């Protein structure tokens, strides 16, 4: 009887100890959270420079994104000496929520997503401005590269390492973006990211 009690207690203790180790590993795992800055070219209802940013959260392979993209086409600028006095241009401001899938392989990831957007198209001719608001369906496909292991974060263009090895770091990638709406467009750009781009374990150093 005493032997049976001892065995049961030993099993309980082993189970608790194992669970504590698992919980410890879970606590040490970082979330996948990162932001991207986008610089690209937009074509469609508007043709010109596209700039934007997004904030991303990933749970397993599920990717949740808030995206803002501003595309501008400057058609004409009138100057008085060297001072611009009037201009003709159009702007599309898009704000979107997207859901998709993201897959990570060592130092590389790819994703695709879609969602719902609110956008405004503004036309400015000299001092006259018109604006149209509408809802659309944004889409995005992208790839990115980042560090595969924990390393010290580097400042001054990556020249000076500081602190302890960390999963927080930079990324660079390509994005194909679009918005299907009353004023549709598609674009391609470079993305520059900052954050935790994958789950780094303690031995990833």
N, C-alpha and C positions, 0 to 999 in steps of 0.2 A: 504493500500500500504506500509506504513511504517512498519507495522507488518510483511508483507511478506518479505521485505528487511531484516528486523532483523532476521527472521527465516533462510533465505538463508545464511546470514553472519555467523550466529551461526553454521549452518551445515558445512560451509566451514572451520570455525575455529576448530570445533570438528574433522573434517577429517584431517586437517593439524596436529593438536595435536596428534591424534592417529597415523598418519604416522611417526611423529617425535619419538614417543615412540617405534614404531616398528623398525625404523632405529637405535635407540639407542640400542635396544636389539641385532640387527644384528651386530653392531659395537663391542659389548662386547663379541660376540661369537668367540671363537678361531678356527683356522683351524685345521684339523686333519693331522698332519705331524709328522713322527717319523722315527727313524732309529733302525735297529736291528743288533746285532752281533750274529753269528751262530757258534756253535761248535757241530760237529756230526761225524757220521761214514758213509763213502761212499762205495757202492758196485756196481760192474759191470765191465766195461772196466778197472776201477782202483779200488783197494780195500785199504782203509786206512782212515786216518784222513781227515775230511772236515772242513774247516774254511771259514767264509765269512761274508759279511755285506750287508745290503740293505738300501735304502732310499725310503720311502713311502709317497704318498700324496693321501688322500681320499676326493672325492666330492660326496656327498650323499652316495650311496652304491658302487660307482665306485672307484676301487683301482688301482693306477698307481705306478709301482715299478721299480727301477734300482737295479739290483742284481749282486754281484760279489762273486763267490765261487772258492776256491782253494783246490783241493784234492791232497794228496800226499801219495805215497806208497814207503817207503824206504826198499829196498830188501836186501842190503848188504853194510856194511861200513868197510873199511880196516883202521887199526890204526897202527901208528908208536909210540910205547910207549902209550901215552894217546892222541896223536894228530891224528885226522882223515886225511888221505892222499888221499883216493879215495873212491868213493861210487857208488852204482847202485840204481837208483830210477826212478820213473815216476811221472809226475805232470800233472794235467789238470787244466787249468785256464779258467774260464767261466765268461763272461760278458753278462748280459741279460737285456732286457726291457720287462716287463710283464704288462698285464692288466687283472683285474679280479673283483670279488665282495667280499666285506667285510661287515659283519653284526655285530652290537654292541648291547649287552644286559647288561646294568648296568656296571659291572666290568669285562665282558668277551666278547671276539670277536672270530669269526672264518672267514676264508677267503679261496678262491681258485682262482688260476690265471694261465695264460699261456702266451707265447709270442715267442720272437725270440732271439737267442743267437749267440754270436761269441765265439769260444773256441779254445784253442791250447793244444795239447797233446805232452809233451816233455819226451823223454827217455834219460837218462844219464847212460852210462856204463863206469866207470872209468873216462877218460877224453874225451870221445866221446859223442856227443849229437846230437839227431835227433828231429825234430819238425814237427808236422802236424797241419794245421789250417783248421777249418771247421765251418759250420753254423748248428745250431740245434734248437730244439723246447723245451724250458724249461717249466716246470710245478711246481706248488707248492700248498700245502694244509697245513694250520696251524691254531692253536688256541693260544690265549694269555690271560693273566690275568693282570689287572692293577687297579689303585684306582678308585673307583666309584664316589668320590666327590673331590672337591678341597681341598688340604691339603698343609701344608708347605713342601717345598722340603727338604730332609734330606741328609746330607753329612756324611762322615766317617762311611760307611756301614749302613746308615740309623739311626744313633744314635743321630745326632744333627740336629734339625729343624732350618731352616733359612728363613728369609723374610716373606712375606704374603702368605696366601693360594693361590695356583696356580694349574692349570690343567697340568702343565709340570711335568712329573714323569717317573717312571720306569715301565717296564713290564717284564714278564717271560712267556715263552710258548714252544710249540713243533712245529716243522716243518718237513713235509715230502717233500723232493725236488727231482727233477729228470731233466735230460736233454736227450731228444731223438735225437740222432745224429749218426755220424760215430763212435764215441766212446761214447756210451750211459752209463748212470749210474743212480742209485737211492740212496738216503741217508735219514737218520733220525737224527735230532739233536735238541739240546736245543737252544732257542733264548732268548737274553737279550736285551730289548729295552729301548729307551730313547726318550721322546717327548710328544706330545699331542695325546693321543690315542682315544679320543672321544671329542664331543662338550660338554664343561662344561658351564653351565649357571651361572649367578651371585648368584643364590640361592643354587647352588650345593656346599655347604660348611658344 
